[in-house]
Amino acid sequence: TLEGYALAIELGADFIEPDVVSTKDGHLIARHEPNLIATTDVSQRAKFANRKRTARVDGFDEVGFFASDFTLAEIKELRAIQPLGGERPTDFDGMFQIPTLEEVIGLAKRKAKEKGRTVGIYPESNHPTYHKQLGLPLEPRLVKILKAEGWDKYDSPVFIQSFEQANLKELRKMTKNKLVQLVDANDVNPDG
């Protein structure tokens, strides 16, 4: 949430990391996964009950509510919840909206000016192949937003990250922003 990012900046973060997924109408929002069931109160909203479905995301079936089935206006009706409620406090569940990437960038710029230091973003292009299969490719939208914000240069305070190589190769042709290849090592011991 914007409030979470603002607190991180207050505590000294130089970069904030929005994972981006697409809405049905092509807006990029900051959510960790395309499936909103664990990070929003969507399952508590009767008006959206009929949107619950099974989707195949990167080879795995998931049951839930997917950002790509909602317009941005509908997403703005939802509120964020703590996905790790058993491990982390849930005091703020239901209080804050789901931000767009533009709102996250706006916050970073305002805080940088207020603090007199660089505050950048480290967006993760989240499940780009899944989005492309839906006809909602992340790459052109991400590049367009960064360009509109004047953050499309190599020295902009932006590092675009992705687990997918094809996504990064495509982005390399579209932007001068720095790119980072993520590696999943969940099943690797700390000693390698």
SERO-4910 file (N, C-alpha, C, O; in steps of 0.05 Angstrom, whole numbers):
BEGIN
 pado doro    nc1    nc2    nc3   cac1   cac2   cac3    cc1    cc2    cc3    oc1    oc2    oc3
  Thr    A     17    -24      0      0      0      0     18     25      0     41     23      7
  Leu    A      6     47     -8     22     72     -6     31     78     22     53     88     26
  Glu    A     14     72     41     20     77     69     44     59     78     61     68     93
  Gly    A     45     34     68     68     17     74     93     27     62    115     27     74
  Tyr    A     92     35     37    115     47     23    125     72     37    149     76     40
  Ala    A    106     89     45    113    114     59    128    108     85    147    122     91
  Leu    A    118     89    100    132     81    125    160     71    119    179     78    133
  Ala    A    163     54     99    189     44     91    208     67     85    232     67     93
  Ile    A    199     87     71    215    110     64    222    126     89    245    134     92
  Glu    A    203    129    107    209    143    132    230    128    148    246    141    162
  Leu    A    230    102    146    250     86    161    277     84    147    295     71    156
  Gly    A    279     97    123    305     99    110    307     84     83    329     84     72
  Ala    A    286     72     74    288     57     48    294     77     25    282     98     23
  Asp    A    314     70      9    321     85    -15    304     77    -39    301     93    -58
  Phe    A    295     52    -39    279     42    -61    255     27    -49    256     15    -28
  Ile    A    232     29    -63    208     13    -56    202     -6    -79    208      0   -102
  Glu    A    191    -29    -72    189    -51    -92    160    -59    -97    149    -76    -83
  Pro    A    147    -46   -117    120    -55   -124    121    -78   -144    132    -75   -166
  Asp    A    109   -101   -137    104   -121   -157     80   -112   -173     60   -103   -161
  Val    A     82   -113   -199     60   -103   -215     45   -125   -230     57   -143   -242
  Val    A     18   -123   -230      0   -140   -245    -20   -122   -259    -22    -99   -252
  Ser    A    -34   -133   -278    -52   -117   -295    -81   -122   -287    -90   -144   -281
  Thr    A    -96   -100   -289   -125   -102   -286   -137   -109   -314   -123   -109   -334
  Lys    A   -163   -114   -314   -177   -120   -339   -174    -98   -360   -173   -103   -384
  Asp    A   -175    -73   -349   -173    -50   -368   -145    -39   -371   -141    -17   -379
  Gly    A   -125    -56   -365    -97    -51   -372    -82    -33   -353    -60    -23   -360
  His    A    -91    -27   -329    -76    -11   -310    -58    -29   -294    -65    -52   -287
  Leu    A    -34    -20   -288    -15    -35   -271    -20    -27   -242    -19     -4   -235
  Ile    A    -25    -48   -226    -29    -43   -197     -7    -58   -181      5    -77   -191
  Ala    A     -2    -48   -157     18    -60   -140      6    -82   -123     -7    -77   -102
  Arg    A      9   -107   -132      1   -130   -118     22   -152   -122     34   -153   -143
  His    A     25   -169   -102     46   -189   -103     40   -211   -123     58   -223   -134
  Glu    A     15   -216   -128      6   -237   -146    -18   -228   -162    -33   -210   -153
  Pro    A    -23   -241   -185    -48   -235   -200    -73   -243   -184    -94   -231   -187
  Asn    A    -70   -263   -167    -92   -273   -151    -95   -255   -126    -76   -253   -110
  Leu    A   -117   -242   -123   -121   -222   -102   -132   -234    -76   -136   -219    -57
  Ile    A   -137   -260    -75   -151   -272    -53   -136   -269    -26   -148   -266     -5
  Ala    A   -109   -270    -27    -94   -269     -2    -86   -241      7    -78   -236     29
  Thr    A    -87   -221    -12    -77   -194     -6    -98   -172     -6    -92   -149     -1
  Thr    A   -123   -180    -11   -145   -160    -10   -169   -173      4   -170   -197     10
  Asp    A   -189   -156      9   -214   -165     22   -235   -174      1   -258   -175      8
  Val    A   -226   -180    -23   -245   -187    -44   -264   -210    -37   -287   -210    -45
  Ser    A   -254   -230    -22   -271   -253    -16   -293   -246      4   -311   -262      8
  Gln    A   -291   -223     17   -311   -214     36   -332   -196     23   -350   -186     36
  Arg    A   -330   -191     -3   -348   -173    -17   -367   -189    -35   -360   -200    -55
  Ala    A   -392   -190    -26   -413   -206    -39   -416   -199    -68   -421   -216    -85
  Lys    A   -413   -173    -75   -417   -164   -102   -397   -177   -122   -402   -177   -146
  Phe    A   -375   -187   -112   -355   -199   -129   -353   -229   -127   -335   -242   -138
  Ala    A   -371   -241   -112   -370   -270   -107   -370   -286   -132   -357   -307   -134
  Asn    A   -384   -277   -153   -385   -292   -178   -359   -291   -194   -357   -304   -215
  Arg    A   -340   -275   -185   -314   -273   -200   -294   -295   -191   -273   -298   -203
  Lys    A   -301   -309   -170   -282   -330   -160   -281   -352   -181   -301   -362   -191
  Arg    A   -256   -360   -188   -253   -380   -209   -225   -393   -206   -209   -386   -188
  Thr    A   -221   -413   -222   -195   -426   -224   -180   -415   -248   -192   -414   -270
  Ala    A   -155   -408   -245   -139   -399   -267   -112   -413   -266   -102   -421   -245
  Arg    A   -101   -417   -289    -74   -429   -291    -54   -407   -293    -53   -392   -313
  Val    A    -37   -405   -273    -16   -384   -272     11   -398   -272     19   -411   -253
  Asp    A     25   -394   -294     52   -405   -297     53   -435   -291     70   -445   -277
  Gly    A     33   -449   -302     32   -479   -300     19   -490   -276     18   -515   -273
  Phe    A      8   -473   -258     -5   -483   -234    -33   -472   -232    -38   -448   -237
  Asp    A    -52   -489   -225    -80   -481   -222    -83   -467   -195    -73   -477   -174
  Glu    A    -96   -444   -195   -101   -428   -171   -131   -421   -170   -143   -415   -191
  Val    A   -142   -423   -146   -170   -414   -143   -169   -387   -129   -155   -383   -109
  Gly    A   -185   -368   -140   -186   -342   -127   -199   -321   -144   -216   -327   -161
  Phe    A   -191   -297   -139   -202   -273   -154   -178   -260   -167   -159   -253   -153
  Phe    A   -179   -257   -193   -155   -248   -208   -158   -219   -217   -179   -211   -227
  Ala    A   -137   -204   -213   -137   -175   -220   -146   -171   -249   -159   -151   -255
  Ser    A   -140   -189   -267   -147   -186   -295   -177   -189   -300   -186   -185   -322
  Asp    A   -192   -196   -280   -221   -198   -282   -235   -173   -270   -260   -172   -269
  Phe    A   -220   -153   -262   -230   -129   -249   -220   -104   -263   -198   -103   -272
  Thr    A   -237    -84   -265   -228    -58   -275   -214    -43   -252   -215    -52   -229
  Leu    A   -200    -22   -259   -186     -7   -239   -207      5   -219   -202      5   -195
  Ala    A   -229     14   -229   -250     25   -211   -259      4   -191   -264     11   -168
  Glu    A   -261    -21   -200   -269    -42   -181   -247    -48   -161   -252    -53   -138
  Ile    A   -222    -48   -171   -199    -53   -153   -198    -32   -131   -192    -38   -108
  Lys    A   -205     -7   -138   -204     15   -119   -226     11    -97   -224     25    -76
  Glu    A   -246     -6   -101   -265    -12    -81   -254    -31    -59   -263    -32    -37
  Leu    A   -234    -46    -67   -222    -66    -49   -203    -53    -29   -194    -30    -34
  Arg    A   -197    -67     -8   -177    -58     11   -156    -80     16   -163   -104     14
  Ala    A   -133    -72     22   -110    -90     27   -114   -105     54   -124    -93     73
  Ile    A   -104   -130     54   -103   -145     79    -75   -158     80    -61   -161     60
  Gln    A    -67   -165    104    -41   -177    109    -43   -207    101    -59   -222    113
  Pro    A    -28   -215     81    -30   -243     72    -18   -263     92    -25   -287     91
  Leu    A      0   -254    109     12   -272    129      2   -266    157     17   -261    175
  Gly    A    -25   -266    159    -38   -259    184    -29   -274    209    -29   -263    231
  Gly    A    -21   -299    206    -12   -315    228     16   -306    238     23   -311    260
  Glu    A     31   -294    219     59   -287    225     63   -257    230     82   -249    243
  Arg    A     45   -241    219     48   -212    220     22   -199    231      1   -211    229
  Pro    A     24   -174    241      0   -161    251    -20   -155    230    -13   -150    207
  Thr    A    -45   -156    237    -67   -151    218    -83   -126    225   -105   -122    216
  Asp    A    -71   -109    242    -84    -85    252    -94    -66    230   -114    -52    234
  Phe    A    -81    -66    207    -88    -48    185   -105    -60    163   -111    -48    143
  Asp    A   -113    -86    167   -130    -99    147   -155    -82    141   -168    -73    159
  Gly    A   -160    -79    115   -184    -65    107   -183    -35    106   -203    -22    100
  Met    A   -160    -23    113   -158      6    116   -148     20     90   -155     43     85
  Phe    A   -132      6     74   -118     20     53   -124      9     25   -129    -15     22
  Gln    A   -124     27      5   -130     20    -22   -106      6    -35    -84      5    -25
  Ile    A   -112     -6    -58    -92    -19    -75    -81      3    -94    -97     14   -109
  Pro    A    -55      9    -93    -45     31   -110    -39     23   -139    -33     -1   -144
  Thr    A    -40     42   -156    -30     38   -184      0     43   -183     11     55   -164
  Leu    A     14     35   -205     42     40   -207     47     70   -208     66     80   -196
  Glu    A     30     85   -222     33    114   -223     32    127   -195     46    146   -189
  Glu    A     14    117   -178     12    127   -151     37    121   -135     46    137   -118
  Val    A     48     97   -139     73     90   -125     96    108   -134    111    118   -117
  Ile    A     98    113   -160    119    131   -170    114    160   -159    133    173   -151
  Gly    A     90    169   -159     83    195   -148     92    198   -119    103    218   -111
  Leu    A     87    177   -103     96    176    -75    126    178    -73    137    194    -57
  Ala    A    140    162    -89    169    162    -89    180    190    -95    199    199    -83
  Lys    A    169    202   -115    178    229   -123    172    250   -101    190    266    -95
  Arg    A    148    249    -89    142    268    -67    161    264    -43    170    283    -32
  Lys    A    165    239    -36    182    233    -13    211    240    -18    225    250     -1
  Ala    A    220    236    -43    248    244    -50    251    274    -47    271    283    -35
  Lys    A    232    289    -56    233    318    -53    232    326    -24    248    343    -15
  Glu    A    214    314     -9    211    320     20    236    313     36    244    328     54
  Lys    A    248    291     29    271    281     44    298    292     34    318    290     47
  Gly    A    297    303     10    322    314     -2    342    292    -10    366    296     -9
  Arg    A    331    269    -17    348    246    -26    333    230    -47    309    233    -50
  Thr    A    347    213    -61    335    196    -81    318    175    -68    326    162    -49
  Val    A    294    172    -78    277    149    -71    267    138    -98    253    151   -113
  Gly    A    275    113   -103    269    101   -128    250     78   -125    240     71   -104
  Ile    A    245     65   -148    227     42   -148    242     18   -160    260     21   -177
  Tyr    A    234     -6   -152    246    -31   -160    222    -49   -169    218    -70   -156
  Pro    A    208    -41   -190    184    -57   -197    191    -85   -208    210    -89   -223
  Glu    A    174   -104   -199    177   -131   -209    154   -136   -229    131   -133   -223
  Ser    A    162   -143   -253    143   -151   -274    133   -179   -266    148   -198   -270
  Asn    A    109   -180   -255    100   -204   -241     84   -222   -260     63   -214   -271
  His    A     94   -246   -265     81   -266   -282     75   -255   -310     52   -255   -319
  Pro    A     96   -245   -324     92   -233   -350     81   -252   -372     65   -243   -388
  Thr    A     88   -277   -372     77   -295   -392     48   -299   -387     32   -300   -407
  Tyr    A     39   -302   -363     11   -305   -356     -5   -281   -367    -26   -284   -379
  His    A      5   -257   -361     -8   -232   -371     -9   -231   -401    -29   -223   -413
  Lys    A     13   -239   -414     14   -238   -443     -7   -257   -455    -20   -251   -475
  Gln    A    -10   -281   -443    -30   -300   -452    -59   -289   -449    -76   -297   -464
  Leu    A    -63   -271   -431    -89   -258   -427    -94   -235   -446   -116   -224   -447
  Gly    A    -73   -227   -461    -75   -204   -478    -70   -178   -463    -78   -157   -472
  Leu    A    -57   -180   -440    -52   -157   -423    -22   -156   -417    -13   -156   -394
  Pro    A     -5   -154   -438     24   -155   -433     33   -132   -415     24   -109   -418
  Leu    A     51   -138   -397     60   -118   -377     81    -99   -389     81    -75   -382
  Glu    A     98   -109   -407    121    -94   -417    114    -67   -429    124    -46   -420
  Pro    A     96    -65   -449     90    -39   -460     78    -20   -441     83      4   -442
  Arg    A     61    -30   -423     48    -12   -403     69     -1   -383     69     22   -377
  Leu    A     87    -19   -374    107    -10   -355    126     11   -368    132     31   -356
  Val    A    134      5   -392    152     24   -406    138     51   -411    150     72   -408
  Lys    A    112     50   -419     97     74   -424     94     91   -398     97    116   -399
  Ile    A     89     78   -376     86     93   -350    113    106   -343    113    129   -335
  Leu    A    134     90   -344    161    101   -337    168    125   -355    179    145   -346
  Lys    A    162    123   -381    167    145   -400    151    170   -392    161    192   -391
  Ala    A    125    166   -387    108    188   -379    117    202   -354    113    226   -351
  Glu    A    129    186   -336    139    198   -311    167    209   -313    178    220   -294
  Gly    A    179    207   -337    207    216   -341    228    198   -328    250    207   -324
  Trp    A    220    174   -323    238    155   -310    245    132   -329    244    109   -321
  Asp    A    252    139   -354    257    119   -374    286    119   -383    292    110   -405
  Lys    A    304    129   -367    332    131   -375    349    112   -357    340    103   -336
  Tyr    A    373    107   -367    390     89   -352    395     99   -323    397     83   -305
  Asp    A    398    125   -320    404    136   -294    379    143   -277    382    155   -256
  Ser    A    356    136   -287    332    139   -271    333    121   -247    345    100   -248
  Pro    A    320    129   -225    320    112   -201    301     89   -203    282     86   -188
  Val    A    307     71   -223    289     49   -229    306     24   -235    325     26   -251
  Phe    A    299      2   -223    310    -24   -231    286    -42   -236    270    -48   -218
  Ile    A    282    -51   -261    260    -69   -267    270    -97   -263    291   -105   -274
  Gln    A    254   -113   -249    263   -140   -243    242   -160   -252    218   -154   -254
  Ser    A    251   -184   -258    233   -205   -267    247   -232   -263    271   -234   -264
  Phe    A    231   -253   -258    241   -280   -258    244   -292   -286    259   -311   -290
  Glu    A    230   -279   -305    229   -290   -332    249   -277   -351    249   -252   -354
  Gln    A    266   -293   -363    286   -282   -381    274   -270   -407    283   -249   -416
  Ala    A    254   -283   -418    242   -273   -443    231   -245   -439    233   -228   -456
  Asn    A    219   -241   -416    208   -215   -408    230   -194   -407    227   -172   -418
  Leu    A    252   -201   -395    275   -182   -393    287   -177   -420    295   -154   -426
  Lys    A    289   -197   -437    300   -193   -464    282   -174   -480    292   -158   -495
  Glu    A    256   -177   -477    237   -160   -491    240   -131   -480    240   -112   -496
  Leu    A    241   -128   -454    244   -102   -442    270    -88   -451    271    -64   -454
  Arg    A    292   -104   -455    317    -92   -463    315    -78   -489    329    -58   -494
  Lys    A    297    -87   -506    293    -74   -532    275    -50   -530    273    -34   -549
  Met    A    261    -46   -508    241    -25   -505    249     -2   -486    238     19   -488
  Thr    A    269     -7   -469    275     13   -449    305     14   -443    320     -5   -447
  Lys    A    314     37   -433    342     40   -424    344     35   -394    366     36   -383
  Asn    A    322     30   -380    323     25   -351    339      1   -345    342    -17   -362
  Lys    A    351      1   -322    367    -22   -313    348    -46   -308    326    -43   -297
  Leu    A    357    -70   -315    341    -94   -312    356   -114   -294    380   -115   -293
  Val    A    340   -129   -278    351   -148   -259    338   -175   -263    313   -177   -262
  Gln    A    354   -196   -266    344   -223   -268    341   -235   -240    361   -237   -226
  Leu    A    317   -242   -232    312   -255   -207    316   -285   -209    311   -296   -231
  Val    A    325   -298   -188    328   -327   -188    314   -338   -164    317   -329   -142
  Asp    A    297   -359   -169    283   -372   -147    300   -393   -136    308   -412   -150
  Ala    A    307   -391   -110    324   -411    -97    310   -422    -72    324   -430    -53
  Asn    A    284   -423    -72    269   -433    -49    276   -461    -41    276   -468    -17
  Asp    A    283   -478    -60    290   -505    -54    320   -511    -53    329   -534    -54
  Val    A    336   -489    -50    365   -492    -48    374   -486    -19    365   -466     -7
  Asn    A    391   -503     -9    401   -498     18    418   -473     19    430   -465     -1
  Pro    A    421   -460     42    437   -436     44    466   -439     35    479   -420     27
  Asp    A    476   -463     37    504   -468     28    506   -474     -2    527   -481    -12
  Gly    A    484   -472    -16    483   -476    -45    476   -504    -52    475   -511    -76
***
